[in-house]
Amino acid sequence: MVTADDVRKIVGLADIGIDDAEIVEFAKQCSDILDYFAILDTLDKGEPQIRDRYNIFREDEVLPSLSQEESLQNANQTEKGYFKAPRVM
């Protein structure tokens, strides 16, 4: 179980600003996460679990949309039919 002192130590090492009011909440969340890992450690690692697979994707459907001219009509700057944005270096 993760204690409030453990969280304070982690917060200090990570240099994260967390209020004392949040320490208890973070301790509980960290403990819950470690409990989930403990559950995962109990799974049989010998054989892979095979489940029925099915297609969860929908078919592509073409819907009406804006033309290129309509899309660019409110742009501050365009170039060769595309939006032009400031160069970022």
ChimeraX commands (.cxc) that place a marker at each C-alpha (Angstrom):
marker #1 position 0.00,0.00,0.00 radius 0.5
marker #1 position 1.28,3.44,-0.92 radius 0.5
marker #1 position 1.41,5.81,2.03 radius 0.5
marker #1 position 1.20,9.58,2.17 radius 0.5
marker #1 position 4.94,9.67,2.95 radius 0.5
marker #1 position 5.63,7.64,-0.21 radius 0.5
marker #1 position 3.65,10.15,-2.27 radius 0.5
marker #1 position 5.48,13.08,-0.66 radius 0.5
marker #1 position 8.81,11.47,-1.55 radius 0.5
marker #1 position 7.71,10.85,-5.17 radius 0.5
marker #1 position 6.36,14.41,-5.42 radius 0.5
marker #1 position 9.69,15.76,-4.18 radius 0.5
marker #1 position 11.71,13.63,-6.60 radius 0.5
marker #1 position 9.50,14.57,-9.55 radius 0.5
marker #1 position 9.39,18.24,-8.45 radius 0.5
marker #1 position 5.62,18.36,-8.82 radius 0.5
marker #1 position 3.55,20.91,-6.95 radius 0.5
marker #1 position 0.82,18.99,-5.13 radius 0.5
marker #1 position -1.18,20.34,-2.20 radius 0.5
marker #1 position -1.30,18.40,1.06 radius 0.5
marker #1 position -5.03,17.97,0.47 radius 0.5
marker #1 position -4.26,15.97,-2.67 radius 0.5
marker #1 position -1.67,13.68,-1.05 radius 0.5
marker #1 position -4.26,11.27,0.40 radius 0.5
marker #1 position -6.11,11.06,-2.93 radius 0.5
marker #1 position -2.90,10.33,-4.85 radius 0.5
marker #1 position -1.88,7.69,-2.30 radius 0.5
marker #1 position -5.18,5.88,-2.81 radius 0.5
marker #1 position -4.92,6.12,-6.61 radius 0.5
marker #1 position -1.34,4.78,-6.59 radius 0.5
marker #1 position -2.39,1.91,-4.31 radius 0.5
marker #1 position -5.28,1.07,-6.65 radius 0.5
marker #1 position -2.92,0.99,-9.64 radius 0.5
marker #1 position -0.54,-1.36,-7.84 radius 0.5
marker #1 position -3.48,-3.58,-6.87 radius 0.5
marker #1 position -4.43,-3.87,-10.55 radius 0.5
marker #1 position -0.87,-4.92,-11.39 radius 0.5
marker #1 position -1.08,-7.57,-8.67 radius 0.5
marker #1 position -4.23,-8.92,-10.32 radius 0.5
marker #1 position -2.46,-9.03,-13.69 radius 0.5
marker #1 position 0.42,-10.97,-12.12 radius 0.5
marker #1 position -2.03,-13.76,-11.23 radius 0.5
marker #1 position -2.95,-14.45,-14.87 radius 0.5
marker #1 position -1.68,-17.62,-16.50 radius 0.5
marker #1 position 1.22,-16.66,-18.72 radius 0.5
marker #1 position 1.63,-20.06,-20.33 radius 0.5
marker #1 position -0.89,-20.04,-23.16 radius 0.5
marker #1 position -2.26,-16.99,-24.91 radius 0.5
marker #1 position -5.93,-16.27,-24.36 radius 0.5
marker #1 position -7.72,-16.50,-27.68 radius 0.5
marker #1 position -10.99,-14.66,-28.02 radius 0.5
marker #1 position -13.43,-14.50,-30.88 radius 0.5
marker #1 position -12.60,-11.61,-33.10 radius 0.5
marker #1 position -15.03,-9.49,-34.99 radius 0.5
marker #1 position -14.87,-6.38,-37.10 radius 0.5
marker #1 position -15.60,-3.37,-34.93 radius 0.5
marker #1 position -15.05,-0.90,-37.72 radius 0.5
marker #1 position -17.89,0.62,-39.67 radius 0.5
marker #1 position -17.92,0.93,-43.42 radius 0.5
marker #1 position -16.61,4.19,-44.82 radius 0.5
marker #1 position -19.37,6.45,-45.92 radius 0.5
marker #1 position -18.74,9.49,-48.11 radius 0.5
marker #1 position -20.60,12.51,-46.79 radius 0.5
marker #1 position -20.87,15.97,-48.29 radius 0.5
marker #1 position -18.21,18.39,-47.07 radius 0.5
marker #1 position -16.81,21.81,-47.83 radius 0.5
marker #1 position -15.00,22.44,-51.07 radius 0.5
marker #1 position -11.38,23.55,-50.95 radius 0.5
marker #1 position -12.39,27.12,-51.78 radius 0.5
marker #1 position -15.02,27.18,-49.01 radius 0.5
marker #1 position -12.52,25.80,-46.52 radius 0.5
marker #1 position -9.94,28.46,-47.33 radius 0.5
marker #1 position -12.25,31.47,-47.56 radius 0.5
marker #1 position -11.66,32.62,-43.95 radius 0.5
marker #1 position -7.93,31.80,-43.84 radius 0.5
marker #1 position -5.55,34.68,-43.20 radius 0.5
marker #1 position -2.95,33.29,-45.56 radius 0.5
marker #1 position -3.05,30.56,-48.19 radius 0.5
marker #1 position -0.50,29.17,-50.58 radius 0.5
marker #1 position -1.14,26.93,-53.57 radius 0.5
marker #1 position -4.58,25.95,-52.29 radius 0.5
marker #1 position -3.49,25.16,-48.70 radius 0.5
marker #1 position -3.52,26.95,-45.36 radius 0.5
marker #1 position -0.27,28.82,-44.75 radius 0.5
marker #1 position 0.96,28.92,-41.17 radius 0.5
marker #1 position 3.95,30.67,-39.62 radius 0.5
marker #1 position 7.22,28.79,-39.83 radius 0.5
marker #1 position 8.16,27.11,-36.55 radius 0.5
marker #1 position 11.79,26.31,-35.85 radius 0.5
marker link #1:1,2 radius 0.2
marker link #1:2,3 radius 0.2
marker link #1:3,4 radius 0.2
marker link #1:4,5 radius 0.2
marker link #1:5,6 radius 0.2
marker link #1:6,7 radius 0.2
marker link #1:7,8 radius 0.2
marker link #1:8,9 radius 0.2
marker link #1:9,10 radius 0.2
marker link #1:10,11 radius 0.2
marker link #1:11,12 radius 0.2
marker link #1:12,13 radius 0.2
marker link #1:13,14 radius 0.2
marker link #1:14,15 radius 0.2
marker link #1:15,16 radius 0.2
marker link #1:16,17 radius 0.2
marker link #1:17,18 radius 0.2
marker link #1:18,19 radius 0.2
marker link #1:19,20 radius 0.2
marker link #1:20,21 radius 0.2
marker link #1:21,22 radius 0.2
marker link #1:22,23 radius 0.2
marker link #1:23,24 radius 0.2
marker link #1:24,25 radius 0.2
marker link #1:25,26 radius 0.2
marker link #1:26,27 radius 0.2
marker link #1:27,28 radius 0.2
marker link #1:28,29 radius 0.2
marker link #1:29,30 radius 0.2
marker link #1:30,31 radius 0.2
marker link #1:31,32 radius 0.2
marker link #1:32,33 radius 0.2
marker link #1:33,34 radius 0.2
marker link #1:34,35 radius 0.2
marker link #1:35,36 radius 0.2
marker link #1:36,37 radius 0.2
marker link #1:37,38 radius 0.2
marker link #1:38,39 radius 0.2
marker link #1:39,40 radius 0.2
marker link #1:40,41 radius 0.2
marker link #1:41,42 radius 0.2
marker link #1:42,43 radius 0.2
marker link #1:43,44 radius 0.2
marker link #1:44,45 radius 0.2
marker link #1:45,46 radius 0.2
marker link #1:46,47 radius 0.2
marker link #1:47,48 radius 0.2
marker link #1:48,49 radius 0.2
marker link #1:49,50 radius 0.2
marker link #1:50,51 radius 0.2
marker link #1:51,52 radius 0.2
marker link #1:52,53 radius 0.2
marker link #1:53,54 radius 0.2
marker link #1:54,55 radius 0.2
marker link #1:55,56 radius 0.2
marker link #1:56,57 radius 0.2
marker link #1:57,58 radius 0.2
marker link #1:58,59 radius 0.2
marker link #1:59,60 radius 0.2
marker link #1:60,61 radius 0.2
marker link #1:61,62 radius 0.2
marker link #1:62,63 radius 0.2
marker link #1:63,64 radius 0.2
marker link #1:64,65 radius 0.2
marker link #1:65,66 radius 0.2
marker link #1:66,67 radius 0.2
marker link #1:67,68 radius 0.2
marker link #1:68,69 radius 0.2
marker link #1:69,70 radius 0.2
marker link #1:70,71 radius 0.2
marker link #1:71,72 radius 0.2
marker link #1:72,73 radius 0.2
marker link #1:73,74 radius 0.2
marker link #1:74,75 radius 0.2
marker link #1:75,76 radius 0.2
marker link #1:76,77 radius 0.2
marker link #1:77,78 radius 0.2
marker link #1:78,79 radius 0.2
marker link #1:79,80 radius 0.2
marker link #1:80,81 radius 0.2
marker link #1:81,82 radius 0.2
marker link #1:82,83 radius 0.2
marker link #1:83,84 radius 0.2
marker link #1:84,85 radius 0.2
marker link #1:85,86 radius 0.2
marker link #1:86,87 radius 0.2
marker link #1:87,88 radius 0.2
marker link #1:88,89 radius 0.2
view
